[in-house]
Amino acid sequence: MRIAIVVNKFPTITETFILHQITGLIDRGHDVTIFAMHKQSPEKQHFDVLKYKLLERTVYLDECPKNFLDRVLFILRRMWRKPGLIGVLIRASNVFKYRGLSLYLYLHVLGSVLYQYRSFDIIHCQFGTYAPLLLKLKEIRAISGKLITSFRGVDISKKLAQNGEMYKEVFSRGAFFLPVCSHFKDILVKLGCDETKTYVLYSGIQTQELEFQTKSSFSDPVQLLSVGRLVKKKGFEYCIRAISEIVKQGITVRYRIVGDGVEYDSLRDIITKCNVEKYVSILGWKNHDDVLRMIRENDILIVPSITTDEGDKEGIPNVLKEAMALGVPVITTTHSGIPELVIDNETGFLVPERNHNDIASRIQYIIENPDAVQGVIKKARMKVESEFNINTLNDALVDIYSSVLNRN
């Protein structure tokens, strides 16, 4: 199959789930082209980007000139090389239908870039936010193929809260929909998405490469870890407050946060106000191999995800799956699709969102009951192996593509 993968940024180190999907398709013999809306900083690259020469397969769509006259010249140069492009440009000029996208020549520029590739079996939007634009590009015949859309988090939470009608046309004309958890599928169906064209496809991890190991005892002090972008929905402030409670109980711990982002200064302020500078540190960004090493070295992984005031949510964070595969107990929240992975007291430990006291209680329970935790750790590994193995999920994805192509 000839497959177009549409992403926001590429390559991005935080989206290994998409990267493993792309390399899995290539391993299965499919012709993959990556269309990225934005170029990512080159110093943060996963090894597979180099191994599979993925930059040679990547087309960047952010080369749209800012100046209107420069856009005209850009289009004319493309049209000179591809005279057949004129039909696409005429269709893109329907200002009444496409409004600003047409008036400011944005649709024309994107159509000019895509036209030289145009024919695919499958167009897979990895985030719902770009599906409406791809529909328009299909409409003006700049690109062709069955449109499949994944919904992963902000695209089905915060964006929908801002505009509840944004996917109406996508639901009507899209070929298939792949929410990353049942929680998101329920939202899609309630919004009018055809349930028969919707399938929960979890984001997978390479479980075969993650060696399961259990610790006979905890470190001294007990090592706690969180990993993720420093944004509101990660809920790291509640972990920091939990550490303050733990320390008051006379329990010595060390809590580290791996990640960077806009909430750095705010989190530093909370650390200071809670008087836990001795126990809490923010380490900044680390590559994926370093993150896996740190998970192995720590005693407990905490993922305190929350729904923000703007409605932003996560799906099921991959770092949870990786910790569970490695044999590290996890504490997380009853947030979005997380309970589909973490069953309380069975494959991990769940607490309500925004509840630092419950996080502290769970930390204390795990420290004081290491033997009871062993059974949870083993069931966690089994859960991840059976439902979140990337190879099994990539096989399912190819079956979905084939099924969609065989439909009328």
N, C-alpha and C positions, 0 to 999 in steps of 0.2 A: 504493500500500500504506500501511496505518497501522502505524507502527513505533515500538516502545518501546525506547529505548536505556538500559540500566542501567549506571551508573558509580559509582565510589566517591565522588569529589569533583568538583564542577563549579562554576565553570570552573577548570581547573587548567592553568597555562601549560606544564607539563612534558609534557602529553599531547596535543600537537598532532596526533598520528596519529589519535586518536579524534575530535578536533575536525574534521579534514579529512574524516573518514568521514561525520560528521553533516552537514556543509555539502554534501558531495557528494550525499548522499541527498536533501537539500532541493532542490538544483539540478536533480535528476532528477525533481522533482515529487512526492515522497513526503511524507506527513504524519508528522513526527517529534516524539515527546514524549520528553524526557530525564528519567529518574528518578535522582536523585543521593542516595546514602546520607548525604552530608555536604555542607555549604555551604563553599565555598572563600573565602579572603580576597578582597574585591572589588577591591583595588588592583592585583592581578596578573591582568589580562585581556588575552586576545588580541584583535586588531582584529576578527576574524570574529565574536566573541561579540556585539559591538555591531552590526556590519553585518547579521547575520542575526537580531538580536533574540532570541538564544538563551535569555536569562534568562526571557523570556515563555513559552518552551516547557518550562521546567524545573520539576519538582516535587521538593521536598526531603522525604526520608523520615526525617530526623533530628529531627522535631518531636515524637517520642515523649516525653511527660512522664516525669520521673524518679520522681515520687511515685505510689504505687499508686492512691490515691484520685483524683489528677488524671487518671490514665489512664482510670479509670471514667467520670469526667465528660466527658473528651474523646470517648470512645466513644459515650456517651449523646447528646451534642450532634450527632455525625455521624449517629447512628441516627434522631434526630428529623427531620433534613433528608432522609434516605434510608431510608425504612422497609424497603425491600427488602434492606437490609444485614443484617437479623436472621439470614438463612440463613447468611451468611458467618461471623457471630459464633458461631452455634451450632456450625458445623463447626470453627471455630478453638478451640473449648473442649474438644477431645479431648486431655486432659492425658496420657493413656496413650501417644498417638501423638506429640504435639508437645512434651511435657515442659515444660521451663522457658519455651519460647516461648509456650506456652498459659497456664501457671500464672501468669506475671507479666504477661500481657495484651499482650506485645509483638506477637504475631501478630494480635491483635485490632486494635491501633492501626494497624499497617501495612495490614491489610485494609480498615480504615475509610477510610484515605487513598486507596488504590488503587481502591476500588470505584466511585468516581465517573468513573473513566476506563475501566476494566476490559476493554474489547474491543479487541484488536489483532490484526493479521495475524501480526506477528513481534514476539517479545520477545528482544532481543539483549543478553545479559549480556557486558559488555566484559572482565570478569575472572571466572575460574571460581569464585572464592570466594563470589560471591553467587548462583550458580546453584542450590545446594541450598535456599536460602531462597525463591527465586522458584518453585521446584517446589512448595513447601508453599503459597505464596500462590495458585498455580494450582489446587492441590488443594482449597482451601477456596472456590474460585471468586471470589476477590477480583479476579483478572485472568485474561484468556484470551489465547491466541496460541501459535504455535509457538516453542518455546524454543531459541535458538541461543546457543552459548557460545564466546567467544574465550578462549584461554589465552596469557598474555603474559609470564610470568616467575615472580614470587614465588608465583603461584597454582598453578603446576605444579612448583615446586621446593621451596621452604621449607615451604609449607603441606602438601604431600604427605608431606614428611619427618616432619611432626608428626602427621599422620593419614592413613595410606595408604588408608583406606576412604572418605574424605570424598566422593568423586565416584561411588561405586558406583551409587547411585540415579540420579544425573544421566546417567551413561552409558546406563543402561537406558531412561530415559524422555525424555531430551532429543532434540530433533529433528535437530540438526546441531552439529558442533564445528569450530572454526576456530583451530588452533594457528598462531602467527605464524612458525614455522620448522619444518623437517622434523625437527630434533632433538626438539622438543616433540611432534610427531606420533608419533614412535617411542615416546616415553614413554607417551603416551595409549593407543596400541594395546597395548603390553605390559601396561598396567593393566586391559585388558578393554574399551576403547572400540572400537566397531564401525568398522573401517577404511573401510567403504563410506559412512559418515556423517561422515567426517573429511576436511578439505581444508586444505592449507597456504595461508593468506592472509596474505601479508607485510604489515607496516605500511608504508604508502607515504609519499612526499614529493612536493611540487609541483616536479618537475624542470623544468618549462617556465618556472618563475619564477627558477631558479638559473642565472645566466650562467656558463658554463665559461670560465675564464681560467687560463693557466699563467704562472708567473714565469720570467723569463730567468735570475735569480740569486737566491740566498737573502739575507735581511737580515743585517746585522751589528750586534749579535749575532743568531744564528739564533733565530727566534721559534717556540716550542713551545706548544701549547695542549691542554688537556683540558676537557671540559664534562660536567657531570652533578651529581646530588645527592651530597652528601658522606656516602656510606654505604659500608659494607665492600665490597659486591660491585663497586663501581666500581674498586677496586684502586689508587687514586691514590698510596698510600704507595710502591708499587713504582716509579712514575715519579719520585717525589722521590729515592729511592735511586739511580735511574738517572742523574739529574742530577748527583748527587755523583760518580759514576764518570766522567761526561763531563767535568766540570770538572777532575778529576785528570789527564785526558788533555790538558789545555791548550786545550780547545775552549770558546769563550765562547758561552753560550746564555742565553736568558731563557724561563723556563717559567711559564705562568699557568694557574691552575685557576679555571674559572667554575662557581660553584654554592654552595649552602649546605646545611647539614644537621648531623646529630648527630656526625659525625666531625671537625668543624672543629678542636676543641682537640687531638685526637689527631694530626691532620696538622700542626698548628703545632708540636707537640712534635718530630715527626720532622724537620721542616725545620730546627729548631734543633739537634737532635742530629747531623744530617748536615752542619751548618755551611754551608747553602746559602741563607741568608736574602737574600743579594745577588742570587740567581738565580731564586728561586721565590717566587711570591705567590699568594694566594687572594683572588679579586676579589668573591666573593659572587654573589648571584643577578643575572642580566641577562635582559631580555626577549628574545624570539625574534629580532627584527630585529637587536638588538645582538649576539647570538650569531653570526648569519650574517655580520655585518660583521667580527667578530673572526676568524672562520674564514678569511675572504678575506685578512685582513691578516697571518695567521700562515703560517709555512713548513711546519709539520708538525702534524697532529692525532694525539694519542695517546689510545687508549681501552684501558686495561689491565684489563679486566673479569676478575673471579675468581669461582669458586664458594666461598661462605663456608662456615665450619665448620657452620653450621646448614642448609646445602644450598641457600641462596638463589642464584638465577641470573638473568641477563638473557636476553632473546630476541636481537634484533639491534638495537643502539642506533641510533636515527634520526640521531644526530649524525654517525655514520660515513657514512651515505648522503649527507647534506648536504655533507660535506667532499669526498667523492668526486665528487659532481655539480659542485662548484665548482672542482675542479681542484687540490685540496690533497692531497698524499700522506698516507696513514694508516698508523700502526703500531697493531696491536691483538693480542688474544690468541686462541688456539685454544679459545674458550669458547662453549659452548652452540651457538646457530645462527650465530655470526659467520662461520665458514668457508664458509657458504652464500653470503655476500656478498663476503668478502675472501679471494681466492685468493693464496697467498703468492708474491711476486715477479711476480704477474700483474696483480692489481687493487689490491694493497696489500702490507703486510708483516705476517706473523704471527709471534708468539713464544709460548712456553709461558706458562701462568698463573704468577704470583708469581715471575717471573724478571727481576729488575732488570738483571742483566748483559746479557741478550739484548736488552732494550729499549735499553740504552746502545749496544750494537753496531749495532742497526738505525738509531738516530739518526745515528751516526757514518757508516754506509754511505751513507745518503741525502745527508748533507752533502758527502761526498767523491765521490759519483757522480751529480751532478745530471742529466747527459745520459741515463743509464740509467733514471732515474726518470720521464722524460717519457713513455715508452711505457706504463708502469704507470698513470700518471695518465689517459691517454686511454682505456685499456681499462676503468678504473674508472668513468669517466663513461658509457661504453657499457653496462656492467653495470647501473648504477642506472637508466638510461633504459629498458632493456629489461625489467627485472624488478621495479622498485620505484616505478613511476610511479603516483601516487595515482589519477589518472583511470582508468587501465586497471584498477586494483585495485577501485575503486568500481563499475565496470561489472561486474566479476566477482562482487562482493558482491550486487548486485541480481539477477544471474542465479541465485545460490545461493538467495536469498530466494524467488524465483519457483519454482525447482525444489522447494524444501521445501514450499511451499504446494500444489504440484501432486501431492505424494505422498499416498497414503491415510493 
